[in-house]
């Protein structure tokens, strides 16, 4: 085993090659976990109602963003395949098409903010929670444009495998978010006390800072020269249509995944505020494991795209399995921790929390053991879907997102709660079935190998024919 691990570490597309790309992305997505974790901790200190409202509102707002994030984020695959095919002049125009999509996302966000009261009145949580849900959702909708733009622009680095800059920008944004959260939620440092609305504005301002940093970086002279990051600003109908053809199914599947989980949380809110709060805690702590997996998935998608751009599908497969092995080892450790020492993850929430937090903590301990059951299956779900998306197999992922989300999670959870008075444990059993089945389905799809023949970029134009220069009369008659 040791000999195998050493060989796998140093071989092409082995663990070392994978971590060169993945490690900064894992740390980058971990910054999101940290800032979301601290968001919830601060809101727990502020009020239990704010904590209970935060996840339903955030998940619902993410439905608005998810289609645009998934579609604009698919620029990563275009950049990866163009990079692998050694066609850097197509990278800048690809980024700009994602930017135009970000503009549309901003319009959609404003429209959803206007309808926030009607939406949460329909959802029907209790009045104490509903007011905070509306306020938080509305503020987050105002930040859709910079979030989608930042996601699209970051693909310039992730798609080329140059991922340390993403970590740098994410770290700056995270620090800004934490500082603004502490100031705006509680009214520290002379800032207004805004409660849960302050958490939303802190997120928006930090995201806007990240987008501005990416724009400034892309305007460097070497990038303008080598990748057309400025001259490629024009709307390219053919390239935009290609982005929508492959990226829109990715956006839809992402939106449907988020929608299924959001509906699950909203149904949980009908069970009770205690159950909703405990579910929020379990989901937030699970983000400590889940978000680094997202970073590993982006790395897999990048490597698959680059290798397919080079017409090397076997190398793409090796890189994917390297990612699966490392992610599974990490998730195995997290699974054991969730099962054996769940209260360790809840310590920070209890500091400064209200008296009614203890009951939610006890329930969250049990729910974390549910998380421990599906953690390893989540590895296959995330990493293998990322590999399929990196090849262009986005329609299959979209179709399975619809089927799995509806059949295994949303419909049975709704029927159980509405007609059979199902409680928190019954609903979490459906969640486990959803994740575990998805991991198995995508494993067999990847092993089937159909993705190896897929590409998202157009064929390179043939080289221009060589035209001989007319020769001088003396040259033409020199051999006579």
PEZIBEL-V402727 format. One record per residue. RES is the residue in one small letter. D_CENTER is the distance of its C-alpha to the mean C-alpha in Angstrom with 1 decimal. Layout:
RES,D_CENTER ; RES,D_CENTER
//
This chain:
x,33.6 ; x,33.8 ; x,35.1 ; x,32.2 ; x,29.6 ; x,31.4 ; x,31.6 ; x,27.9 ; x,27.0 ; x,29.1 ; x,28.9 ; x,27.2 ; x,23.5 ; x,24.1 ; x,22.4 ; x,23.5 ; x,22.2 ; x,18.8 ; x,18.6 ; x,19.8 ; x,16.5 ; x,14.2 ; x,15.8 ; x,14.9 ; x,11.2 ; x,11.5 ; x,13.5 ; x,11.2 ; x,8.3 ; x,11.5 ; x,12.6 ; x,9.9 ; x,11.3 ; x,14.7 ; x,14.7 ; x,13.5 ; x,16.1 ; x,18.7 ; x,18.0 ; x,18.9 ; x,21.8 ; x,23.2 ; x,23.1 ; x,24.7 ; x,27.4 ; x,27.8 ; x,28.3 ; x,27.3 ; x,26.9 ; x,24.4 ; x,22.3 ; x,22.8 ; x,21.8 ; x,18.6 ; x,16.3 ; x,17.7 ; x,17.6 ; x,14.1 ; x,12.8 ; x,15.2 ; x,14.2 ; x,10.6 ; x,12.3 ; x,13.9 ; x,10.9 ; x,8.8 ; x,11.3 ; x,11.5 ; x,7.9 ; x,7.7 ; x,11.2 ; x,11.4 ; x,8.5 ; x,10.8 ; x,13.3 ; x,12.1 ; x,14.0 ; x,16.9 ; x,17.2 ; x,17.2 ; x,19.8 ; x,21.9 ; x,21.9 ; x,23.0 ; x,25.6 ; x,26.8 ; x,26.5 ; x,25.1 ; x,26.7 ; x,24.2 ; x,21.1 ; x,22.0 ; x,22.6 ; x,19.2 ; x,17.6 ; x,20.0 ; x,19.2 ; x,15.6 ; x,17.4 ; x,19.6 ; x,16.9 ; x,15.6 ; x,19.2 ; x,19.2 ; x,16.2 ; x,18.2 ; x,21.1 ; x,19.3 ; x,18.1 ; x,21.7 ; x,23.0 ; x,21.0 ; x,22.1 ; x,25.6 ; x,25.4 ; x,23.9 ; x,27.2 ; x,27.9 ; x,24.5 ; x,24.9 ; x,28.6 ; x,27.8 ; x,25.4 ; x,28.4 ; x,27.4 ; x,30.3 ; x,31.4 ; x,30.6 ; x,26.9 ; x,26.7 ; x,27.8 ; x,25.1 ; x,22.4 ; x,23.8 ; x,23.9 ; x,20.4 ; x,18.9 ; x,21.1 ; x,20.2 ; x,16.4 ; x,17.2 ; x,19.1 ; x,16.1 ; x,14.1 ; x,15.7 ; x,15.1 ; x,11.3 ; x,11.0 ; x,13.7 ; x,12.2 ; x,9.0 ; x,11.7 ; x,14.2 ; x,12.2 ; x,12.3 ; x,16.0 ; x,15.7 ; x,12.9 ; x,14.6 ; x,17.9 ; x,17.0 ; x,18.1 ; x,15.4 ; x,17.6 ; x,17.5 ; x,13.8 ; x,14.7 ; x,17.6 ; x,16.0 ; x,13.4 ; x,16.4 ; x,18.5 ; x,16.1 ; x,15.8 ; x,19.6 ; x,20.2 ; x,18.1 ; x,20.0 ; x,23.3 ; x,22.8 ; x,21.8 ; x,24.9 ; x,27.0 ; x,26.0 ; x,25.6 ; x,29.0 ; x,30.8 ; x,31.3 ; x,32.7 ; x,34.3 ; x,31.1 ; x,31.3 ; x,30.4 ; x,27.7 ; x,26.3 ; x,23.1 ; x,23.2 ; x,23.4 ; x,20.0 ; x,18.5 ; x,20.4 ; x,19.5 ; x,15.8 ; x,16.8 ; x,19.2 ; x,17.0 ; x,14.3 ; x,17.4 ; x,18.7 ; x,15.7 ; x,16.0 ; x,19.8 ; x,19.6 ; x,17.7 ; x,20.3 ; x,23.1 ; x,22.1 ; x,21.9 ; x,25.4 ; x,27.0 ; x,30.0 ; x,28.9 ; x,25.7 ; x,27.6 ; x,30.2 ; x,28.3 ; x,25.1 ; x,26.5 ; x,23.9 ; x,26.5 ; x,28.9 ; x,26.2 ; x,25.5 ; x,27.2 ; x,25.7 ; x,25.9 ; x,26.4 ; x,26.2 ; x,23.0 ; x,21.3 ; x,22.6 ; x,21.2 ; x,17.7 ; x,18.1 ; x,19.7 ; x,16.9 ; x,13.9 ; x,14.9 ; x,14.9 ; x,11.3 ; x,10.7 ; x,13.2 ; x,11.9 ; x,8.5 ; x,10.8 ; x,13.2 ; x,11.2 ; x,10.3 ; x,14.0 ; x,15.4 ; x,14.1 ; x,15.2 ; x,18.5 ; x,19.0 ; x,18.7 ; x,21.0 ; x,23.4 ; x,23.4 ; x,24.5 ; x,27.5 ; x,28.5 ; x,28.9 ; x,27.7 ; x,28.2 ; x,26.1 ; x,23.3 ; x,23.4 ; x,23.4 ; x,20.4 ; x,18.5 ; x,19.7 ; x,18.7 ; x,15.1 ; x,14.9 ; x,16.5 ; x,14.5 ; x,11.5 ; x,13.6 ; x,13.3 ; x,9.9 ; x,7.8 ; x,10.0 ; x,9.5 ; x,5.9 ; x,8.0 ; x,10.7 ; x,9.0 ; x,8.4 ; x,12.0 ; x,13.3 ; x,12.2 ; x,13.9 ; x,17.0 ; x,17.4 ; x,17.4 ; x,19.8 ; x,22.1 ; x,22.3 ; x,23.1 ; x,25.9 ; x,26.9 ; x,26.3 ; x,24.7 ; x,26.1 ; x,24.5 ; x,21.1 ; x,22.0 ; x,23.1 ; x,20.0 ; x,17.9 ; x,20.4 ; x,20.4 ; x,16.7 ; x,17.4 ; x,20.4 ; x,19.0 ; x,15.9 ; x,18.5 ; x,20.9 ; x,18.5 ; x,17.5 ; x,21.2 ; x,22.1 ; x,19.7 ; x,21.1 ; x,24.6 ; x,23.9 ; x,22.6 ; x,25.6 ; x,28.3 ; x,27.5 ; x,25.2 ; x,27.1 ; x,26.3 ; x,22.7 ; x,24.3 ; x,26.9 ; x,25.2 ; x,24.7 ; x,28.4 ; x,29.6 ; x,31.0 ; x,29.8 ; x,32.2 ; x,34.7 ; x,32.9 ; x,29.9 ; x,31.7 ; x,31.6 ; x,27.8 ; x,27.5 ; x,29.8 ; x,27.8 ; x,24.4 ; x,26.1 ; x,26.7 ; x,23.3 ; x,21.8 ; x,24.1 ; x,22.5 ; x,19.2 ; x,21.1 ; x,22.3 ; x,19.1 ; x,17.2 ; x,18.5 ; x,17.7 ; x,14.1 ; x,14.3 ; x,15.6 ; x,13.3 ; x,10.1 ; x,12.0 ; x,14.3 ; x,12.2 ; x,10.4 ; x,14.1 ; x,15.2 ; x,12.8 ; x,14.0 ; x,17.5 ; x,17.1 ; x,17.5 ; x,15.2 ; x,18.0 ; x,18.6 ; x,15.0 ; x,15.4 ; x,18.8 ; x,18.0 ; x,15.2 ; x,18.1 ; x,20.6 ; x,19.0 ; x,17.5 ; x,20.9 ; x,23.4 ; x,22.1 ; x,20.4 ; x,21.2 ; x,24.7 ; x,26.1 ; x,24.7 ; x,26.3 ; x,29.5 ; x,29.8 ; x,29.4 ; x,31.4 ; x,34.3 ; x,34.6 ; x,33.6 ; x,30.9 ; x,29.7 ; x,26.7 ; x,27.3 ; x,27.7 ; x,24.4 ; x,22.6 ; x,24.4 ; x,22.8 ; x,19.3 ; x,20.4 ; x,21.8 ; x,18.7 ; x,16.5 ; x,19.5 ; x,20.5 ; x,17.2 ; x,17.2 ; x,20.8 ; x,20.4 ; x,17.8 ; x,19.9 ; x,22.9 ; x,21.2 ; x,20.3 ; x,23.8 ; x,25.3 ; x,24.6 ; x,24.5 ; x,21.4 ; x,23.6 ; x,25.5 ; x,22.7 ; x,21.9 ; x,20.2 ; x,22.4 ; x,26.0 ; x,28.9 ; x,30.3 ; x,33.5 ; x,36.7 ; x,38.4 ; x,41.1 ; x,44.6 ; x,46.8 ; x,49.7 ; x,52.8 ; x,54.4 ; x,58.0 ; x,60.4 ; x,63.4 ; x,66.8 ; x,67.9 ; x,64.8 ; x,65.5 ; x,69.1 ; x,68.8 ; x,69.3 ; x,72.2
//
